[in-house]
């Protein structure tokens, strides 16, 4: 399993070297866009709409738009310095709370925590302390240059870290439009709804839930693969960037201009060769 982060986490004076492994994966089926005529995959290039030209990596800088079309440019060195200043800090569990005190809206992504070399004993200590207390730890950690609020809890006898949103990242519920006010519900309707809830109540079994759309799409793809619905494209060497069209236009325009100059020059020379016109005496 691929390691996405390596460092240490501590509580009190106990320091635990750990490695993080992504606990979930996105199984969405990604469809490519290809040219209908020749079936070549579409290429997306970075271009400046103002200069109307394609850009290379060296032409691009990072900036923050603080107002409409007003930017503050940030150097890579400045961002790297901020990153290192924060990464050097120890990842410390700052609080212990009950899991049910955190609304699920705050949860973001899950990571399995495994002890790194020499950390097995401290890892087991924290795991046991969380199991016995029924609490979870709240910590801060930097992953991919972004500071994250996180919780550490026990999952199937191992430590699991879940990044959670900061409070200012969760939008206010009162800002959602068209939410109905409290309304009087008819007792008969409520009783029927409660009966329906009771009939559908069961023990949560994640294995019973499947992605029906993804399954149907995979079946469709397999069916088409075995038929006459596949296309292929011959891979070619990437075309070298050139401005042949613009060059030809410039050459043709130059030829036209040269012809006009030569024509004017001949006319001028012809007039000079005739000499001055004598007036009759």
Secondary structure, DSSP 8 states (H G I E B T S, - for coil): ----EEEEEEETTEEEEEEEEE-----------B-TTT--B-----EETTTTEE--GGG--EEEEEETTEEEEE-HHHHHHHHHHHHTS-EEEEEEE-GGGS-GGGEEEEEEEEE-TT-HHHHHHHHHHHHHHT-EEEEEEEETTEEEEEEEEEETTEEEEEEE--GGGS--GGGSTT--------HHHHHHHHHHHHHH-----GGG---HHHHHHHHHHHHHHTTT---------------HHHHHHHHHHHHHHHHHHHHHHHHHHHHHHH-------
